[in-house]
Amino acid sequence: MTTTNRSTLAEAFWTWLRIGLLSFGGPAGQIAMMHKTLVEDKKWISNERFLHALNYCHFLPGPEAQQLATYVGWLKHRTLGGLMAGGLFVLPGFFVILVLSALYAAYREVPAVDALFYGLKPAVLAIVVGAVLRMGSKTLKSGFALALAAVAFMALFAFAVPFPVVVFGAALIGWVRSRGPVDQACTVACGDEEEVPEHAKPSAARSLRVLVTWIPLWLGPVLLTGLLLGWDNVYARLAVFFSKMAVVTFGGAYAVLSYVTQQAVEHYAWLTPADMISGLALAETTPGPLILVLEYVGFMAAYASPGALHPFVAGALGATLTVWVTFAPCFLWIFLGAPYMEAVRANRSLSAALSGVTAAVVGVILNLSVWFGLHTLFGQVGSWHGPLGLRLPVPVLSSLDFWALALAVAATLAMTRFKLGMGATLAGCAGLGWAVRMATQSIM
């Protein structure tokens, strides 16, 4: 029988606020910090239960770290605890990103500011590479898991297979694998006999209350925006797009970014590829979920089409609407599905299916790291089309930015080999990049 410590609501508030303020490093770093705080230090939840919740959150669309915080907060202190944990995980970063988005929109054409972001982009690439290495070392502990991650990467990178197909396919493969010997499939849930609290037991009445409450909270603003302003208005487009994104993008924040980048840059033309990478750099330097980069996208889209409003007011409204329709469904997924996940925690087949998703997510993150690498290191990236839907990005070698390559390599070594903190690495790359860019601009 696993034992865990109890906590008061006040203690939980300060703990979640501290996590929200210090949640740097993207999903991998945030999940590692929550594990140390909640499992190792405070012992609020067992390691098995933490991993079971994490695998469920990997299976959901949206940011797994914020959903994991909501899950644990709900498990410990009911709905209020889930709202508090998930909200405090987001709010500090929301306000910081709002200010930084406004500064970027106003001063991005200033050479000194452009030079600063020039140094941040290679550091962002190093952070994403680090996420691949950390998650891979913890997840890919067998040849089967490694092969599943490789297949997921190739499906996304070379054949543009939709994210839902990759994730559900990985779950199916994991489930089929569970029909084999127990020692191959029983990965996280087996042997955890921790008692399920009364409020965490599923019921049809509770599920109905959750649906009746959260669907209007999530989609009500979308409907009102479209009806009052017209569906071609930038706010309606943002609300509809990010509401759809909240449903169809699986694999966590890094997976979301691949989909959003394609749509926001190529389809809607709200941002350029350079703007998108700058937005990720902003999100990496602030606390909170990496998916808060979507707030920056919403700000920039509304800022560029303010209508009768001041551009900064329009941008703030676009950012707020984007964050709302992005995170409201995250609470819905947890409050609706978590009780059922608790009820089947010891199910060997389901555990194996969720573990298959976890392995595939490593391939998803690798896909993103390659995309960012190409657009950070090369000024021009083309595309090659082959048989069976094969499509590969082809960089123009002559457009390679050697300074960006050097900064990316240095940042990767600093964080992986010399264990330099993310903040120090970002600051160092920003400073070096600024010096290099200003020096080259003065020579030209």
N, C-alpha and C positions, 0 to 999 in steps of 0.2 A: 504494500500500500504506500503510495507516494504521499509525502506530507508537504504542505506549502504553508507559508506564513500569511496571516491576515493583515489587512491594512485599513485605515480609516479613509474616508472620502477626502479629507483635508490633506492627508499624507499623499494620497494618489494625485491630487491636484498639483502639488509642488513637484512631485516626481515627473509627471507628464509635462509640466511646464519646463522643467530642466531638460528633459529629452527633446522637447520642441526647440529650445534655444540652442542646443548643442548638436542637433541632428545634421551634421555636415557629412559629406562624402558619398552622397547618392544612396540608393537602396542597400547596397552591400554593406557600407559603413553603418547605416542607420539600423539595419537588422542586427549587425554585430553588437552595436551599442545597446540595443534593447535586450539582447540575449544576456549580455554581461550584467545589466542593471536589474532586469526582471527575474532571470533564472539564477544567475550566480550570486549576485550581491543581496538582493531582497528576498529571493526565493518565493516570489509570488506565484510562480507557475513552474511545473516540471519541464525538464528538457524535452521529454517525449510529447507533452501537450503543446509546447511551444512549436516544435517542428511540425506537428500535425496541423496546427493553425496556419503556419507559414505555407505549407503545401496547399492548403485550401485557398489561401490568398494568391498564390501563384496561379491557381486555376481560374481566378476571377479576372475580368477586365479591369484595368485601372492600376493604381499604384499600390503594390503589395505591402510596402512598409507602413503606409498610413492605414491600410486595412488591417494589418497585423496589430497595430497599436489599438485600433478600434475594437478588434476582437478581444484582446487581453483586457482592455478597460471594461468592456461589456461583461466579460466572464467574472471579473472581480467585483464590479459595482453596478451591474445591470445596465439599463439604457443610458442613465445619466453618466455612468462611468465611461461607456463607449463614446458618447457625445463629447465628453471632456477630453478623453485621450485622443480621439481623432481630430477634434477641433484644435487643441493646443499643439498638436503635431504640425498643423498647417499655418496657424495665424501668425507666428513670428516671421516666417518666410514670406507670407503674403504681403505684409507691410513693407518688408525690405525690398522685395521684387517690384512692388508698386513704385517706390521711390527711384530705384535703379532704372526701371523702364523709362520713367519720365526723364531722367538725366541722359540716358542713351538717346532717346528720341530728340532731345534738344541739342546735344553736343556731339553726336556721332561723327559729324563732318569736320569737327575740330581735329587737326593733325595729332595733337598730343593724346586725345581720347582714343582716336583710331589706333595709335601706336600702342596704347595700353592694352586694348583688346587683341591686338596682334600677338602679344606675348601670352595672353590667357588661353588662346585657342589650342596651341600645342599642349598646354598643361591639361586642358579638358580631355584631349585625346589620351594622355597618359592615365588619367583617372579612369576612363572607360576601359582601357587595357587592364588596369589594375583590378577592376571589378570582374573582368573575365577570369583573371588568374585566381582571385580569391574564391569566387563562386565555383570555379572549376575544381580547385583543390579540395573543396568541401563536399562537392556533389558527385563528381565523376570518379567514383572509387572502384568502378568495375569496367571491363571492356564493353559490356552492354550499355551502360550509361554513357560512356564515351562515344560509342557508335550512334546512340540516339541524339546526342548533342550535335554530332557531325552531320547527320541527316537533316536535322532542323536547320542548321546553318545553310546547307546547300539548297534546301527547299526555298528558303527566304532570299538568299543572296543571288542564286543563279536562275531560279525559276519563278520568283515572285509569287510563291504560294501564299494565299491569305493566312493571316495569323490564326484565326479560329481553326482552320483545317490542321495547321501544324500542332496546335495545343491539344485539340481533341484527338488527333492521331497519336500523339505521344501518350495521352491517357489510355487510349485503347491498347496500344502496344504494352504499356505497363500492366494493364489488367490481364492481358493474355499471358504475360510473363508470370503473373501470380498463380497461374494454374500449375506451375512447376513446383519444385521442392520449397518447403517453407523457408529455408535459410536464404533463398534467392529473393523472395518477395517481401518478407516481413522486415520492413526497414525502419519504421518510426513508431507505429502505433502499438505493436504487440507488446504485451507485458505491462502496459500503463494502466493501472487500476485506480487512478485517482477518481474520487467521487465526483459525479456531475451535480452541481448545485441545482436547486429547485427551479430557479428562473431560467436555467439553460436547457430545460427539457422542452422538446418541441410540442406544439399543439396547433390544430387547425385554426382555433379562435385567435391565438397569438399571431399566427402568420397573416391572417386576414387584417388584423389591426395594423400590422406593419405596412402592408400593401396600401391600405386606405390612407395611412398617414403620409408615407414617403413618396408615393407616385405623384400626388398633387404638389408636394413640396418641390419635387425635382422638375416635373414637366409643366407645372402651372406658369412659371415665368417664361418658359419657351412659348407657350400658347399665347400669353398676353402680349409678348413682344411682337410676335408675328401679326396678331390681329390689330394691334394699335398702330404699329409702324409700317406694316407691309412685309411680306416675306422676302423681298429683295433688299431690305435694309440691312446694313452691316451688322447690327445687333442681332437681328433675326437669323442671319447667316451664321454668326458665331454660336448662337444658342442651339440651332439645329445641328450644326456640324459637330460641336463638342458633346452634345447629347448622344449623337450617333457614335462618336468616338468612345464614349463611356461604355457602350454596349459591345462593340466589335473588336476592341483592341485588348488582346490578352498578352500575358508575359511580363507585366509590370511596367515601370516607368520607361525603361530603355526600349521595350518593344513599342510602347505608345509613341515614342518620339520618331521612330521610323515612319509610322503611318502618318502622323501629323505633319512631319517635314515634307513628305511627298505631296500632301494635299495643300498645305498652307503656302508652300513655295511654288509648286508646279501647277496646281489647279486654280487656287484662288488668287495667287500672286500677291498675298498679303506681305510677304517678306522675300528677301533674296537669300540664297544659301549662306552668304556671309552674315546676314542678320540673324539667321537661325542659329548658327554656331555661336555668335556673340550672345544670343539669348541663353544658350546652354551654359556658356561661361558665367553669365550672371547667376543662373540657378545653382551652379556648382559652388559659387562663392558665398552662398547664403544658406541658413538653416532651413530645414523642412524638406518635403518631398521634391525630388528632381522634376517631377511632373509640373511643378509650379512654373516651369518654362512656358507652359500653356497660357498662364496669366500674362506673360510678356507678349505672346502672340496676339492675345485678345487686345492688349493695350495698343500694340503697334497697328493692328488692323483698324481699330476705331479711331486712333489718332490720325491716321491717313485719310479717313472719311468722317470728319466731325459733324458735318451738317451745320446746324445753327449754333452748336455748342462750341465752347472753347476746346481746342484740341486736347488739352490735358484733362479736362473734365470728361470729354468723350472717351479718352483712353482709359481713365479710371473706371468709367461705367463698363466699358468693354472688358476690362480685366476682371472686375467683380462678377459680372455675368458669366464669364468663362470659368472662373473658379467655382462658382455655385453649381453650374450644370456638370462640372467635372467631378466634384466631391460629394454632392448629394446622393448620387447612386451608390457611392462606396459605402455609405451608412446603410442603404437599403440592402445591398448584398450581404453585409455582415449580420444585421439584425434579423434578416429573413433566413439566411442559410446556416449561420453558426450553430443554432440549436440542433439542427439535423446532423451537422458534422460532429458535434459532441456525442450524439446518440450512436453514431457508427464508428467511433474513434478506434475501436479494436478490430474493425473489419479489415482482414488481411488484403483482400482484393482491391478495396478502395484505397487503402494506404499505398499499394503498389502503383495504382493508376496515378495518384497524386505525385508520387516520386518520379514517375515517368515525365510528368510535366516539369518538375524541377530540373531534370537533366536537360530537357529540350530548351529551357529558358537560357541555359548557358550558350547554346547556339544562337539564340535570339540576340543576346548581348554581343556576341562576337560579330554578328552581322552589322550591328550598329557601329561597333568600333571600326570596322573596315570602311563603312560609309563616311564616318567622320574623318578617318585617316586620309582617305582620298581627297576630300574637299578641304582639308586643312593643309595638306602637303603639296597639292597640285593646284595650279591656277585654272586648268582646263581638264575636264573629265568627260570623255565621250561614252558611247555605248556600242557593244557588239552583239548582234542578234544571231543565234544559231538555231539548230533544229529542235523540235519538241518544246518550243517556248523558252529555250535557253537565252538568257540575256545577261551579259557581263559588262560591268563598267570598265572602261579602258582609259587610264590617265594619259595625258600628253606628257611624255617624259621631259620634254624641254621646258615644261612649265613648273618643274619641281622647285619648291622653295627650300633651299638648303638651310637657311637660318631656322625656318619652322621645323625642319627635320631634326636639326641639332637640339633645339629646345625640347622637342617631344621626347627624344632619346634621353636627354638629361633629366627631364621630369620623371620619366618611367623608371630610370635607374635610381633616382633620389627616393622614390616612394617604395619601390619593390626590393631593392638591395640594401639601401642605407636607411630605410624605414623613416624617412623624413615625413613629417605631418603634411596633410593636404593643404592646410592654410599656408604653411611656410613655402611649400612647393609652388602654389599659385602666386604668392607674393613675389617669389624669386623670379618666376617666369615672366610675370607682368613687368617687373623692373628691367630684366634683361631684354625682353621684347621691346619695351618702350625705348631703351637706349639704342638698340639696333635699328629700329624703324626711324627714329629721329635722326640718327647718324646718316643712314642711307638717303633719307629725304633731303638732308642738308647738302649731301654730295651731289644729288641730282639737281 
